[in-house]
Amino acid sequence: MTGQVRTVDGRVAGRRGQATRQKLLDCLSEMLSSSPYRDVKVIDVARKAGTSPATFYQYFPDVEGAVLEIAEEMAKEGASLTDLVAGRSWVGKSGWQAAEELVDGFLSFWRRHDAILRVVDLGAAEGDKRFYKLRMKILNAVTNSLTESIEQLQAKNKVDKDVSAAAMAGSIVAMLAAVAGHQKGFQSWGVKQAELKPNLALLVHYGVTGKKPTK
């Protein structure tokens, strides 16, 4: 965490205060992974962190405020997802490798932040602009780079000019997000994780290049 950490009333938190604040966030993150968001109460988070509700309110206005802090940090990490696409070649075997690594990186990120992403999705679906902006910040990291990749292929006459690069990139990323959030559900359909990745990569490759991959 960079920059000064302040309490709700604007005071700069000292080292111990920062440690307490981070512990509260860590405990909240852990609770979100095992309890429904609506069931998490300030008193429970404070008790788990070994402190009091009064201390919690020194740093956060409510549970939602603390959740947004966690989501902000997660979104910053999500910005690095652009590295999965930026500067990659989608021609020949390199294209298949790019598709595989994009799928693997995307699914891994979603699994790593599954609990907070569920809350972000819920808030965005309910029309909360704060959560919506965070969700789009993560998705835009990949969408913008993927749009550029498709446009570059079009400039080299490797993808039909009639294809809307932005629409295709957005559709691919929306698909990745939907699948990533439903990873556990695939098991109920008899789909193993090892089967999911290559088939999803196949769809991504088709979407970007319009061609059968060269493996």
MARPAPA-509529 format. One line per field, with one value per residue (C-alpha): residue in three letters; x, y, z. Coordinates in nm, 3 decimals. Example, Ala and Ser with C-alpha at 12.3 -4.5 7.8 and 13.67 -1.06 7.14 Angstrom:
! residues 2
lumse	[ALA|SER]
u	[1.230|1.367]
v	[-0.450|-0.106]
w	[0.780|0.714]
This chain:
! residues 215
lumse	[MET|THR|GLY|GLN|VAL|ARG|THR|VAL|ASP|GLY|ARG|VAL|ALA|GLY|ARG|ARG|GLY|GLN|ALA|THR|ARG|GLN|LYS|LEU|LEU|ASP|CYS|LEU|SER|GLU|MET|LEU|SER|SER|SER|PRO|TYR|ARG|ASP|VAL|LYS|VAL|ILE|ASP|VAL|ALA|ARG|LYS|ALA|GLY|THR|SER|PRO|ALA|THR|PHE|TYR|GLN|TYR|PHE|PRO|ASP|VAL|GLU|GLY|ALA|VAL|LEU|GLU|ILE|ALA|GLU|GLU|MET|ALA|LYS|GLU|GLY|ALA|SER|LEU|THR|ASP|LEU|VAL|ALA|GLY|ARG|SER|TRP|VAL|GLY|LYS|SER|GLY|TRP|GLN|ALA|ALA|GLU|GLU|LEU|VAL|ASP|GLY|PHE|LEU|SER|PHE|TRP|ARG|ARG|HIS|ASP|ALA|ILE|LEU|ARG|VAL|VAL|ASP|LEU|GLY|ALA|ALA|GLU|GLY|ASP|LYS|ARG|PHE|TYR|LYS|LEU|ARG|MET|LYS|ILE|LEU|ASN|ALA|VAL|THR|ASN|SER|LEU|THR|GLU|SER|ILE|GLU|GLN|LEU|GLN|ALA|LYS|ASN|LYS|VAL|ASP|LYS|ASP|VAL|SER|ALA|ALA|ALA|MET|ALA|GLY|SER|ILE|VAL|ALA|MET|LEU|ALA|ALA|VAL|ALA|GLY|HIS|GLN|LYS|GLY|PHE|GLN|SER|TRP|GLY|VAL|LYS|GLN|ALA|GLU|LEU|LYS|PRO|ASN|LEU|ALA|LEU|LEU|VAL|HIS|TYR|GLY|VAL|THR|GLY|LYS|LYS|PRO|THR|LYS]
u	[0.000|0.149|0.088|-0.039|-0.310|-0.570|-0.845|-1.208|-1.167|-0.861|-0.577|-0.265|-0.241|0.085|0.263|0.052|-0.265|-0.174|-0.104|-0.443|-0.619|-0.454|-0.541|-0.906|-0.896|-0.727|-0.985|-1.269|-1.122|-1.105|-1.464|-1.591|-1.447|-1.662|-1.968|-2.227|-2.138|-2.466|-2.400|-2.065|-2.102|-1.857|-1.859|-1.764|-1.476|-1.348|-1.370|-1.181|-0.909|-0.884|-1.004|-1.326|-1.598|-1.492|-1.146|-1.299|-1.496|-1.175|-1.063|-1.380|-1.732|-1.890|-1.829|-1.902|-1.636|-1.381|-1.487|-1.429|-1.076|-1.005|-1.165|-0.951|-0.632|-0.757|-0.840|-0.486|-0.350|-0.608|-0.455|-0.155|-0.380|-0.301|0.045|-0.122|-0.211|0.002|0.275|0.182|0.186|-0.131|0.025|0.100|0.200|0.251|-0.122|-0.216|0.033|-0.108|-0.462|-0.359|-0.170|-0.453|-0.704|-0.473|-0.389|-0.750|-0.887|-0.606|-0.673|-1.044|-0.975|-0.728|-0.981|-1.301|-1.456|-1.412|-1.501|-1.835|-1.906|-1.794|-2.020|-2.312|-2.262|-2.224|-2.537|-2.732|-2.625|-2.361|-2.136|-1.836|-1.836|-1.923|-1.618|-1.391|-1.525|-1.475|-1.124|-1.029|-1.203|-1.075|-0.717|-0.765|-1.029|-0.824|-0.512|-0.713|-0.880|-0.536|-0.422|-0.719|-0.671|-0.306|-0.410|-0.660|-0.388|-0.187|-0.495|-0.499|-0.847|-1.150|-1.194|-1.570|-1.494|-1.544|-1.226|-1.381|-1.698|-1.501|-1.255|-1.538|-1.728|-1.421|-1.348|-1.714|-1.703|-1.380|-1.528|-1.848|-1.656|-1.405|-1.689|-1.852|-1.545|-1.689|-2.015|-1.842|-1.767|-2.141|-2.149|-1.870|-1.613|-1.266|-1.041|-0.790|-1.060|-1.193|-0.874|-0.786|-1.145|-1.178|-0.843|-0.979|-1.274|-1.044|-0.811|-1.100|-1.240|-0.913|-0.780|-1.083|-0.862|-0.798|-0.495|-0.155|-0.035]
v	[0.000|0.334|0.688|0.805|0.605|0.821|0.754|0.839|1.178|1.265|1.191|1.021|0.667|0.564|0.235|0.047|0.202|0.099|-0.255|-0.269|-0.132|-0.392|-0.670|-0.564|-0.577|-0.918|-1.058|-0.914|-1.073|-1.407|-1.379|-1.289|-1.614|-1.819|-1.603|-1.418|-1.048|-0.936|-1.151|-0.993|-0.748|-0.494|-0.661|-0.997|-0.847|-0.661|-0.971|-1.178|-0.911|-0.903|-0.546|-0.350|-0.211|0.137|0.070|-0.054|0.271|0.471|0.344|0.259|0.409|0.063|-0.287|-0.166|0.104|-0.158|-0.387|-0.104|-0.063|-0.431|-0.404|-0.099|-0.291|-0.589|-0.363|-0.220|-0.573|-0.639|-0.362|-0.591|-0.827|-0.608|-0.771|-1.095|-0.933|-0.625|-0.676|-1.038|-1.193|-1.374|-1.522|-1.895|-2.090|-1.764|-1.699|-2.025|-1.960|-1.609|-1.748|-2.014|-1.770|-1.516|-1.781|-1.919|-1.574|-1.459|-1.770|-1.764|-1.398|-1.473|-1.774|-1.572|-1.293|-1.495|-1.368|-0.996|-1.027|-1.184|-0.876|-0.641|-0.822|-0.802|-0.430|-0.361|-0.563|-0.360|-0.037|0.081|0.297|0.252|-0.125|-0.090|0.134|-0.114|-0.402|-0.209|-0.107|-0.475|-0.573|-0.268|-0.372|-0.669|-0.529|-0.229|-0.437|-0.705|-0.440|-0.313|-0.668|-0.725|-0.386|-0.470|-0.798|-0.606|-0.362|-0.662|-0.802|-1.108|-1.032|-0.919|-0.541|-0.588|-0.721|-0.460|-0.493|-0.331|-0.541|-0.862|-0.780|-0.681|-1.001|-1.216|-1.047|-1.068|-1.440|-1.484|-1.304|-1.512|-1.840|-1.733|-1.660|-1.994|-2.220|-2.433|-2.471|-2.647|-2.939|-3.005|-3.045|-3.300|-3.057|-3.080|-2.776|-2.938|-2.956|-2.606|-2.412|-2.544|-2.520|-2.166|-2.081|-2.219|-1.979|-1.688|-1.772|-1.799|-1.469|-1.279|-1.436|-1.597|-1.898|-2.248|-2.236|-2.370|-2.572]
w	[0.000|-0.102|0.021|0.358|0.528|0.698|0.947|0.871|1.043|0.832|1.074|0.935|1.074|1.238|1.178|1.435|1.298|0.946|1.064|1.241|0.933|0.710|0.953|0.939|0.559|0.563|0.803|0.594|0.280|0.455|0.576|0.228|0.096|0.334|0.408|0.195|0.166|0.324|0.632|0.719|1.010|1.153|1.494|1.339|1.139|1.445|1.664|1.406|1.392|1.771|1.803|1.856|1.629|1.740|1.597|1.272|1.239|1.282|0.942|0.749|0.743|0.713|0.573|0.220|0.253|0.356|0.072|-0.175|-0.038|-0.105|-0.449|-0.535|-0.458|-0.659|-0.955|-0.949|-0.981|-1.254|-1.463|-1.515|-1.713|-2.013|-2.013|-2.123|-2.456|-2.519|-2.777|-2.843|-3.189|-3.300|-3.612|-3.644|-3.332|-3.143|-3.176|-3.007|-2.728|-2.680|-2.656|-2.404|-2.185|-2.192|-2.082|-1.813|-1.675|-1.677|-1.505|-1.250|-1.163|-1.116|-0.892|-0.685|-0.623|-0.646|-0.320|-0.384|-0.754|-0.657|-0.443|-0.723|-0.971|-0.727|-0.669|-1.041|-1.122|-0.864|-1.033|-0.785|-1.004|-0.773|-0.822|-1.191|-1.250|-1.071|-1.278|-1.601|-1.495|-1.481|-1.804|-1.995|-1.922|-2.153|-2.390|-2.502|-2.570|-2.750|-2.965|-3.069|-3.150|-3.381|-3.547|-3.613|-3.778|-3.991|-4.097|-4.223|-4.402|-4.175|-4.035|-4.237|-4.232|-4.170|-3.821|-3.548|-3.342|-3.035|-3.052|-3.097|-2.818|-2.584|-2.660|-2.596|-2.264|-2.154|-2.236|-2.038|-1.737|-1.749|-1.776|-1.508|-1.266|-1.342|-1.315|-1.035|-1.226|-1.514|-1.283|-1.249|-1.628|-1.612|-1.753|-1.601|-1.560|-1.794|-2.063|-2.007|-2.077|-2.426|-2.548|-2.418|-2.579|-2.907|-2.892|-2.808|-3.097|-3.343|-3.218|-3.258|-3.580|-3.746|-3.814|-3.684|-3.454|-3.548|-3.250]
